[in-house]
Amino acid sequence: MRLGLRLGSAAVLLVALAGAMLARGPLLDALAAAALVVACWEFSGLMRRLGAEPLPWLLYPLALFLLLRHTYPASWRTLDWALGGAVVIGLIGTLVPPRQALDRGMARWAASVGGALYLGLTIGYLLLVVNMPDRSVTYAFPWLVAIALGSAMVGDTAALFVGSAIGRHRFFPSISPKKTAEGAAGSLLATVLTWSLLAPWLTGIPVGHAIVLGVVVAVAAMGGDLVESALKRAAGVKDSSELIPGHGGLLDRLDSLLLIGPVVYAYVVMTGLP
């Protein structure tokens, strides 16, 4: 039952993401911002259990700024002044709470800035790629992101099936005891195969680039999954919330997607794709 709900939730989320990305514009920005707010709320709940609850007045505005930076003038997109403001205003702001909160002020500031980078900056890279001007193939960049997100979900599902069927060797057991090396290999293979089949067809990029992107996306997706698992394990909870049937919170659903934005963006910029 839980597996069926998990797959159903993933399918609905993937269809919604693909449709919004192909539409681009305000609809996608609004959906991304709404998802980010929920993810920040769940992240705050996890960090509260660790005694370092983020400062809402710093976490949410900074995360949203980093998410939507593709909509700003070019001179605003540099991160130095925004992060500088987060340092100056954020640190001074930690002096405002009552004395009993001062001993946790630095930890709360670090959680706020770290959470904004972890959630807002990473997803913002995906929006930067989606909104790049297409040079050769119509909707190439939105399709690149759709394939990245879809392949990560396919890899996650493949890891579950392969690990359950033939998994014998534990993969980071101190973080996630149920994950196996066989499942990780299945995830890598499924992700690369998805890229190899879909990317040349939908975006026109060469198969070689598709394979490389499949590998880096698979590694980033598994890394993102493990990062969130480590956070939940430290907080002593199984799920980030109970928001999505069969899969806990939104952060549980997005964990493997968060770190793929920076690697896809970096690869596109460095290689000049598509």
Contacts in CASP RR format, 6 or more apart in sequence:
PFRMAT RR
TARGET T0000
AUTHOR 0000-0000-0000
METHOD contacts of the structure
MODEL  1
MRLGLRLGSAAVLLVALAGAMLARGPLLDALAAAALVVACWEFSGLMRRL
GAEPLPWLLYPLALFLLLRHTYPASWRTLDWALGGAVVIGLIGTLVPPRQ
ALDRGMARWAASVGGALYLGLTIGYLLLVVNMPDRSVTYAFPWLVAIALG
SAMVGDTAALFVGSAIGRHRFFPSISPKKTAEGAAGSLLATVLTWSLLAP
WLTGIPVGHAIVLGVVVAVAAMGGDLVESALKRAAGVKDSSELIPGHGGL
LDRLDSLLLIGPVVYAYVVMTGLP
2 246 0 8 1.000
3 160 0 8 1.000
4 246 0 8 1.000
5 245 0 8 1.000
5 246 0 8 1.000
5 247 0 8 1.000
6 160 0 8 1.000
6 246 0 8 1.000
6 247 0 8 1.000
7 157 0 8 1.000
9 244 0 8 1.000
9 245 0 8 1.000
9 246 0 8 1.000
9 247 0 8 1.000
9 253 0 8 1.000
10 153 0 8 1.000
10 156 0 8 1.000
10 157 0 8 1.000
10 247 0 8 1.000
10 253 0 8 1.000
13 153 0 8 1.000
13 253 0 8 1.000
14 149 0 8 1.000
14 150 0 8 1.000
14 153 0 8 1.000
16 31 0 8 1.000
17 146 0 8 1.000
17 149 0 8 1.000
18 146 0 8 1.000
18 149 0 8 1.000
20 27 0 8 1.000
20 28 0 8 1.000
20 31 0 8 1.000
21 28 0 8 1.000
21 130 0 8 1.000
21 142 0 8 1.000
21 145 0 8 1.000
21 146 0 8 1.000
22 139 0 8 1.000
22 142 0 8 1.000
22 143 0 8 1.000
22 146 0 8 1.000
24 130 0 8 1.000
24 131 0 8 1.000
24 142 0 8 1.000
25 131 0 8 1.000
28 127 0 8 1.000
28 130 0 8 1.000
29 68 0 8 1.000
29 71 0 8 1.000
29 127 0 8 1.000
32 67 0 8 1.000
32 68 0 8 1.000
32 123 0 8 1.000
32 124 0 8 1.000
32 127 0 8 1.000
33 64 0 8 1.000
33 67 0 8 1.000
33 68 0 8 1.000
35 123 0 8 1.000
35 250 0 8 1.000
35 254 0 8 1.000
36 63 0 8 1.000
36 64 0 8 1.000
36 67 0 8 1.000
36 119 0 8 1.000
36 120 0 8 1.000
36 123 0 8 1.000
37 60 0 8 1.000
37 64 0 8 1.000
38 243 0 8 1.000
38 250 0 8 1.000
39 119 0 8 1.000
39 250 0 8 1.000
39 251 0 8 1.000
39 254 0 8 1.000
40 54 0 8 1.000
40 59 0 8 1.000
40 60 0 8 1.000
40 63 0 8 1.000
40 115 0 8 1.000
40 119 0 8 1.000
41 241 0 8 1.000
42 240 0 8 1.000
42 241 0 8 1.000
42 243 0 8 1.000
42 249 0 8 1.000
42 250 0 8 1.000
42 251 0 8 1.000
43 54 0 8 1.000
43 59 0 8 1.000
43 115 0 8 1.000
43 118 0 8 1.000
43 119 0 8 1.000
43 240 0 8 1.000
43 251 0 8 1.000
44 53 0 8 1.000
44 54 0 8 1.000
44 56 0 8 1.000
44 59 0 8 1.000
45 53 0 8 1.000
45 235 0 8 1.000
45 240 0 8 1.000
46 231 0 8 1.000
46 232 0 8 1.000
46 235 0 8 1.000
46 237 0 8 1.000
46 240 0 8 1.000
46 251 0 8 1.000
47 53 0 8 1.000
47 54 0 8 1.000
47 111 0 8 1.000
47 235 0 8 1.000
49 235 0 8 1.000
49 236 0 8 1.000
49 237 0 8 1.000
50 234 0 8 1.000
50 235 0 8 1.000
51 104 0 8 1.000
51 107 0 8 1.000
52 104 0 8 1.000
52 107 0 8 1.000
52 108 0 8 1.000
52 110 0 8 1.000
52 111 0 8 1.000
53 108 0 8 1.000
53 111 0 8 1.000
54 108 0 8 1.000
54 111 0 8 1.000
54 112 0 8 1.000
54 115 0 8 1.000
55 90 0 8 1.000
55 93 0 8 1.000
55 94 0 8 1.000
55 108 0 8 1.000
55 109 0 8 1.000
55 111 0 8 1.000
55 112 0 8 1.000
58 86 0 8 1.000
58 89 0 8 1.000
58 90 0 8 1.000
58 109 0 8 1.000
58 112 0 8 1.000
58 113 0 8 1.000
58 116 0 8 1.000
59 111 0 8 1.000
59 112 0 8 1.000
59 115 0 8 1.000
59 116 0 8 1.000
62 82 0 8 1.000
62 86 0 8 1.000
62 112 0 8 1.000
62 113 0 8 1.000
62 116 0 8 1.000
63 115 0 8 1.000
63 116 0 8 1.000
63 119 0 8 1.000
63 120 0 8 1.000
64 120 0 8 1.000
65 82 0 8 1.000
66 79 0 8 1.000
66 82 0 8 1.000
66 116 0 8 1.000
66 117 0 8 1.000
66 120 0 8 1.000
66 121 0 8 1.000
66 124 0 8 1.000
67 119 0 8 1.000
67 120 0 8 1.000
67 121 0 8 1.000
67 123 0 8 1.000
67 124 0 8 1.000
67 127 0 8 1.000
68 124 0 8 1.000
68 127 0 8 1.000
69 76 0 8 1.000
69 77 0 8 1.000
69 79 0 8 1.000
69 124 0 8 1.000
69 128 0 8 1.000
70 77 0 8 1.000
70 124 0 8 1.000
70 127 0 8 1.000
70 128 0 8 1.000
70 130 0 8 1.000
70 131 0 8 1.000
79 121 0 8 1.000
83 113 0 8 1.000
86 112 0 8 1.000
86 113 0 8 1.000
86 116 0 8 1.000
87 113 0 8 1.000
90 109 0 8 1.000
90 112 0 8 1.000
91 106 0 8 1.000
91 109 0 8 1.000
94 102 0 8 1.000
94 105 0 8 1.000
94 106 0 8 1.000
94 108 0 8 1.000
94 109 0 8 1.000
95 102 0 8 1.000
97 105 0 8 1.000
101 108 0 8 1.000
118 258 0 8 1.000
119 258 0 8 1.000
121 262 0 8 1.000
122 258 0 8 1.000
122 259 0 8 1.000
122 261 0 8 1.000
122 262 0 8 1.000
123 258 0 8 1.000
123 261 0 8 1.000
124 261 0 8 1.000
125 261 0 8 1.000
125 262 0 8 1.000
125 264 0 8 1.000
125 265 0 8 1.000
126 145 0 8 1.000
126 148 0 8 1.000
126 149 0 8 1.000
126 260 0 8 1.000
126 261 0 8 1.000
126 264 0 8 1.000
126 265 0 8 1.000
128 265 0 8 1.000
129 141 0 8 1.000
129 144 0 8 1.000
129 145 0 8 1.000
129 261 0 8 1.000
129 264 0 8 1.000
129 265 0 8 1.000
129 268 0 8 1.000
130 141 0 8 1.000
130 142 0 8 1.000
130 145 0 8 1.000
131 141 0 8 1.000
132 141 0 8 1.000
132 268 0 8 1.000
134 140 0 8 1.000
134 141 0 8 1.000
134 274 0 8 1.000
135 274 0 8 1.000
136 204 0 8 1.000
136 274 0 8 1.000
137 203 0 8 1.000
137 204 0 8 1.000
137 274 0 8 1.000
140 202 0 8 1.000
140 203 0 8 1.000
140 204 0 8 1.000
140 205 0 8 1.000
140 274 0 8 1.000
141 268 0 8 1.000
141 274 0 8 1.000
143 199 0 8 1.000
143 202 0 8 1.000
143 203 0 8 1.000
144 199 0 8 1.000
144 203 0 8 1.000
144 205 0 8 1.000
144 213 0 8 1.000
144 264 0 8 1.000
144 268 0 8 1.000
144 273 0 8 1.000
144 274 0 8 1.000
145 264 0 8 1.000
147 194 0 8 1.000
147 195 0 8 1.000
147 198 0 8 1.000
147 199 0 8 1.000
147 202 0 8 1.000
147 203 0 8 1.000
148 213 0 8 1.000
148 217 0 8 1.000
148 260 0 8 1.000
148 261 0 8 1.000
148 264 0 8 1.000
149 257 0 8 1.000
149 260 0 8 1.000
150 194 0 8 1.000
151 190 0 8 1.000
151 191 0 8 1.000
151 194 0 8 1.000
151 195 0 8 1.000
151 198 0 8 1.000
151 214 0 8 1.000
151 217 0 8 1.000
151 218 0 8 1.000
151 221 0 8 1.000
152 191 0 8 1.000
152 217 0 8 1.000
152 218 0 8 1.000
152 221 0 8 1.000
152 256 0 8 1.000
152 257 0 8 1.000
152 260 0 8 1.000
153 256 0 8 1.000
153 257 0 8 1.000
154 190 0 8 1.000
154 191 0 8 1.000
154 194 0 8 1.000
155 186 0 8 1.000
155 187 0 8 1.000
155 188 0 8 1.000
155 190 0 8 1.000
155 191 0 8 1.000
155 194 0 8 1.000
155 218 0 8 1.000
155 221 0 8 1.000
156 187 0 8 1.000
156 221 0 8 1.000
156 225 0 8 1.000
156 256 0 8 1.000
157 190 0 8 1.000
158 183 0 8 1.000
158 186 0 8 1.000
158 187 0 8 1.000
158 189 0 8 1.000
158 190 0 8 1.000
158 191 0 8 1.000
159 179 0 8 1.000
159 183 0 8 1.000
159 184 0 8 1.000
159 186 0 8 1.000
159 187 0 8 1.000
159 190 0 8 1.000
159 222 0 8 1.000
160 183 0 8 1.000
162 182 0 8 1.000
162 183 0 8 1.000
162 185 0 8 1.000
162 186 0 8 1.000
162 187 0 8 1.000
163 180 0 8 1.000
163 182 0 8 1.000
163 183 0 8 1.000
163 186 0 8 1.000
166 182 0 8 1.000
167 180 0 8 1.000
167 181 0 8 1.000
167 182 0 8 1.000
167 183 0 8 1.000
168 180 0 8 1.000
168 182 0 8 1.000
169 180 0 8 1.000
169 181 0 8 1.000
169 182 0 8 1.000
170 177 0 8 1.000
170 179 0 8 1.000
170 180 0 8 1.000
170 181 0 8 1.000
171 179 0 8 1.000
171 180 0 8 1.000
171 181 0 8 1.000
171 183 0 8 1.000
171 184 0 8 1.000
172 179 0 8 1.000
172 226 0 8 1.000
173 179 0 8 1.000
175 226 0 8 1.000
175 229 0 8 1.000
175 230 0 8 1.000
175 233 0 8 1.000
176 225 0 8 1.000
176 226 0 8 1.000
176 229 0 8 1.000
176 233 0 8 1.000
179 226 0 8 1.000
184 222 0 8 1.000
187 218 0 8 1.000
187 221 0 8 1.000
187 222 0 8 1.000
188 215 0 8 1.000
188 218 0 8 1.000
188 219 0 8 1.000
188 222 0 8 1.000
191 214 0 8 1.000
191 215 0 8 1.000
191 217 0 8 1.000
191 218 0 8 1.000
191 221 0 8 1.000
192 211 0 8 1.000
192 214 0 8 1.000
192 215 0 8 1.000
192 218 0 8 1.000
194 214 0 8 1.000
195 210 0 8 1.000
195 211 0 8 1.000
195 213 0 8 1.000
195 214 0 8 1.000
195 217 0 8 1.000
196 207 0 8 1.000
196 210 0 8 1.000
196 211 0 8 1.000
196 214 0 8 1.000
199 205 0 8 1.000
199 209 0 8 1.000
199 210 0 8 1.000
199 213 0 8 1.000
200 206 0 8 1.000
200 207 0 8 1.000
200 210 0 8 1.000
203 273 0 8 1.000
203 274 0 8 1.000
204 274 0 8 1.000
205 273 0 8 1.000
205 274 0 8 1.000
209 271 0 8 1.000
209 273 0 8 1.000
212 267 0 8 1.000
213 264 0 8 1.000
213 267 0 8 1.000
216 263 0 8 1.000
216 264 0 8 1.000
216 267 0 8 1.000
217 260 0 8 1.000
217 263 0 8 1.000
217 264 0 8 1.000
220 259 0 8 1.000
220 260 0 8 1.000
220 261 0 8 1.000
220 262 0 8 1.000
220 263 0 8 1.000
221 256 0 8 1.000
221 257 0 8 1.000
221 259 0 8 1.000
221 260 0 8 1.000
222 256 0 8 1.000
223 256 0 8 1.000
223 259 0 8 1.000
224 255 0 8 1.000
224 256 0 8 1.000
224 258 0 8 1.000
224 259 0 8 1.000
225 255 0 8 1.000
225 256 0 8 1.000
227 255 0 8 1.000
227 258 0 8 1.000
227 259 0 8 1.000
228 240 0 8 1.000
228 251 0 8 1.000
228 252 0 8 1.000
228 255 0 8 1.000
228 258 0 8 1.000
229 255 0 8 1.000
232 238 0 8 1.000
232 239 0 8 1.000
232 240 0 8 1.000
239 247 0 8 1.000
239 248 0 8 1.000
239 249 0 8 1.000
239 252 0 8 1.000
240 248 0 8 1.000
240 249 0 8 1.000
240 250 0 8 1.000
240 251 0 8 1.000
240 252 0 8 1.000
241 248 0 8 1.000
241 249 0 8 1.000
241 250 0 8 1.000
241 251 0 8 1.000
241 252 0 8 1.000
242 248 0 8 1.000
242 249 0 8 1.000
243 249 0 8 1.000
243 250 0 8 1.000
244 250 0 8 1.000
244 252 0 8 1.000
244 253 0 8 1.000
247 253 0 8 1.000
267 273 0 8 1.000
268 274 0 8 1.000
END
